[in-house]
Amino acid sequence: MKTYTTLTNLGGSLTNNNATANLALLGQLINDQHRYLIQKYFDNERTVTTSTVGSRNLTTTAPILAGATTATLSSNWTYLTCQQYVNFSDSEQRLVTFTLNSAAISWTVPLTGNVTTAISALGIQDYPIPANISKIKNDTVNVGQLKFQPKFVQSRQEWDTINFLPYNSDIPNYCFLYNGTLGIFPIPSTTGNVITFNYKTRVADLTFADYSTGNITGATIGSTAITGTTTSWSATGKYPTGVDVTFYNLYLRIDPPNGDGIWYQIQKFNSDTSLTLVLPIISAPNITASTTYTIGQMPLLSEDFHDMIVYGALKTYFGTIVKDGEKFKEMSALYQERMELLKDYAGTKSVNVDLEDEPNPVNPNLFIFAQ
């Protein structure tokens, strides 16, 4: 496995230029090549779930008078800022704006009569999508033992046509990505049905240089807990603390002979001197006070093809920046050689690949279900 630091240093050596500015330029080209290859050949998929919020009864702090366009809820709205249809006690219906962490609600068309404090909301239609999403592969809504996969709507015009009249149901037919949310139609009528997003993530920039300050003093077979001394993993602002960092693809290697020399992905930095691995240590470490280590950021691309990222970057480098025909041909040949191997590797279904073919639809009516 080759870390970001190793890759940029390799690029510096192959260009005969290890100046800081040149290494920074190579880092940008390496990042570009990494993203191209990942988005073409590998899924880098993740899954996240949320729950539907269906119809529910709400109250306002006071009766609402005729002509009103605002009211105050008896408690703050705890969901995403949105607009949804509300039925007032005299059966008037308005499209009402709710604001996250606010009790204030508002609508455009004034009420024609006086109403009580009781109102009922039709349900939340729009749900936030993950911030690191590149492309939603599919989404499902579980209703009891049934799993529904709504069809994606491709344009705002089509979505507005579908939503001509407000309608709610537990069975979703359509969904629409817009402005950082996923809309579901019909509007969910029941709270608590599980929405599952299966999505392709953005590719994190390779920006973290190797880090090896301090020593590892605690690591045990079968454990994911790692302890360091004078390590300063968070105090310098180098790594975020207390959050999942798997998006960055950071790895720890405890150096032989005290460690097993295997690269382990890091789940979370807990403090300056504590971190948690994704998978437990598998080989017997012989940790001492002087045990050395390295934390490095890895490409998402399979480790067998890390070097081709550099060769791809150098094709651009020698073809357009520092023009050198012979070097360009040499890097192109090395890149193409790896590309053929990558195609063979990614062409099997035993690896995490995405060949972009849509699955064939399955008709459930063709199956016999036991009664």
RAHUBEL-V170642 format. One record per pair of residues at least 12 apart in sequence whose C-alpha atoms are under 8 Angstrom apart, sorted by the first residue. I is the first residue (numbers start at 1). J is the second residue. Records with the same first field share a line. If there is no record, write none. Layout:
I->J / J
This chain:
1->263 / 298 / 303 / 304 / 306
2->298 / 299 / 303 / 306 / 307
3->210 / 296 / 297 / 298 / 299
4->206 / 207 / 208 / 209 / 210 / 296 / 297 / 298 / 299
5->208 / 209 / 210 / 296
7->306 / 307 / 310
8->23 / 26 / 27 / 30 / 310
9->23
10->310
11->23 / 26 / 310 / 314
12->26
26->313 / 314 / 317
27->206 / 207
29->313 / 314 / 316 / 317
30->309 / 310 / 312 / 313
31->205 / 206
32->313
33->309 / 310 / 312 / 313
34->299 / 300 / 301 / 309
35->203
37->301
38->203 / 300 / 301
40->354 / 355
41->346 / 353 / 354 / 355
42->301 / 346 / 352 / 353 / 354
43->200 / 352 / 353 / 354
44->200 / 201 / 300 / 352
45->198 / 199 / 200 / 201
46->198 / 199 / 200 / 201
47->196 / 197 / 198 / 199
48->130 / 196 / 197 / 198
49->194 / 195 / 196 / 197
50->194 / 195 / 196
51->191 / 192 / 193 / 194 / 195
52->124 / 188 / 190 / 191 / 192 / 193 / 194 / 195
53->123 / 124 / 188 / 189 / 190 / 191 / 192
54->122 / 123 / 124 / 187 / 188 / 189 / 190 / 191 / 192
55->120 / 121 / 122 / 123 / 124 / 188 / 189 / 190 / 191
56->120 / 121 / 122 / 123
57->118 / 119 / 120 / 121
58->73 / 74 / 118 / 119 / 120 / 121
59->73 / 74 / 117 / 118 / 119
60->72 / 73 / 74 / 117 / 118 / 119
61->73 / 74 / 117
62->116 / 117
63->114 / 115 / 116 / 117
64->114 / 115 / 116 / 117
65->111 / 113 / 114 / 115
66->110 / 111 / 112 / 113 / 114 / 115
67->110 / 111 / 112 / 113
68->110 / 111
69->106 / 107 / 108 / 109 / 110 / 111
70->104 / 105 / 106 / 107
71->104 / 105 / 106
72->103 / 104 / 105
73->103 / 104 / 105
74->103
75->103
76->100 / 101 / 102 / 103 / 104
77->98 / 99 / 100 / 101 / 102 / 103
78->100 / 101 / 102
79->99 / 100 / 101
80->99 / 100 / 127 / 128
81->97 / 98 / 99 / 100
82->97 / 98 / 99 / 124 / 126
83->95 / 96 / 97 / 98
84->96 / 97 / 98 / 121 / 122 / 123 / 124 / 125
85->121 / 122 / 123 / 166
86->119 / 120 / 121 / 122
87->119 / 120 / 121 / 122
88->115 / 116 / 118 / 119 / 120
89->115 / 116 / 117 / 118 / 119
90->113 / 114 / 115
92->111
94->107 / 109
95->107 / 108
96->108
122->168 / 187 / 189
123->168 / 187 / 188 / 189 / 190
124->187 / 188
125->183 / 184 / 185 / 186 / 187 / 188
126->181 / 182 / 183 / 184
127->181 / 182 / 183
128->180 / 181 / 182
129->180 / 181 / 182 / 197
131->180
132->201 / 202
133->199 / 200 / 201 / 202
134->199 / 200 / 201 / 202
135->199 / 200 / 201
136->197 / 198 / 199 / 200
137->197 / 198 / 199 / 200
138->197 / 198 / 199
139->195 / 196 / 197 / 198
140->195 / 196 / 197
141->172 / 193 / 194 / 195 / 196
142->193 / 194 / 195
143->170 / 171 / 193 / 194
144->193
148->171 / 172
149->172 / 173
150->172 / 173 / 174 / 175 / 184
151->173 / 174 / 175
152->174 / 175 / 176
153->174 / 175 / 176 / 177
154->176
159->176
162->185
163->185
166->186 / 187
167->185 / 186 / 187
168->185 / 186 / 187 / 188 / 189
169->186 / 187 / 188 / 189 / 190
170->186 / 187 / 188 / 189 / 190
171->186 / 188
172->184 / 185 / 186 / 187 / 188
173->185 / 186
174->186
203->300
204->247 / 248
205->248
206->248 / 297 / 298 / 299
207->297
208->296 / 297
209->296 / 297
210->294 / 295 / 296 / 297
211->294 / 295 / 296
212->231 / 292 / 293 / 294 / 295
213->230 / 231 / 232
214->228 / 229 / 230 / 231 / 232 / 292
215->228 / 229 / 230 / 231 / 289 / 290 / 291 / 292 / 293
216->228 / 229 / 254 / 287 / 288 / 289 / 290 / 291 / 292 / 293
217->229 / 287 / 288 / 289 / 290 / 291
218->287
219->281 / 285 / 287
220->281 / 284 / 285
221->280 / 281 / 282 / 283 / 284 / 285
222->280 / 281 / 282
223->280 / 281
224->276 / 277 / 278 / 279 / 280 / 281
225->274 / 275 / 276 / 277 / 280
226->274 / 275 / 276 / 277
227->273 / 274 / 275
228->272 / 273 / 274
229->273
230->272 / 273
231->272 / 273
232->272 / 273
233->269 / 271 / 272 / 273
234->269 / 271 / 272
235->272
239->269
240->269
241->268 / 269 / 270 / 271
242->268 / 269 / 270 / 271
243->268 / 269
244->267 / 268
245->266 / 267 / 268 / 269
246->265 / 266 / 267 / 268
248->297
249->265 / 266 / 297 / 298 / 299 / 300
250->265 / 266 / 295 / 296 / 297 / 298
251->263 / 264 / 265 / 266 / 295 / 296 / 297 / 298
252->264 / 265 / 266 / 293 / 294 / 295 / 296
253->293 / 294 / 295
254->291 / 292 / 293 / 294
255->291 / 292 / 293 / 294
257->286
258->285 / 286 / 287 / 288 / 291
259->283 / 284 / 285 / 286 / 287 / 291
260->283 / 284 / 285
264->277 / 278 / 279 / 281
265->277 / 278 / 279
266->278
305->338 / 342
308->334 / 335 / 338 / 339
311->331 / 332 / 334 / 335
312->331 / 332 / 335
314->328 / 331
315->328 / 329 / 331 / 332
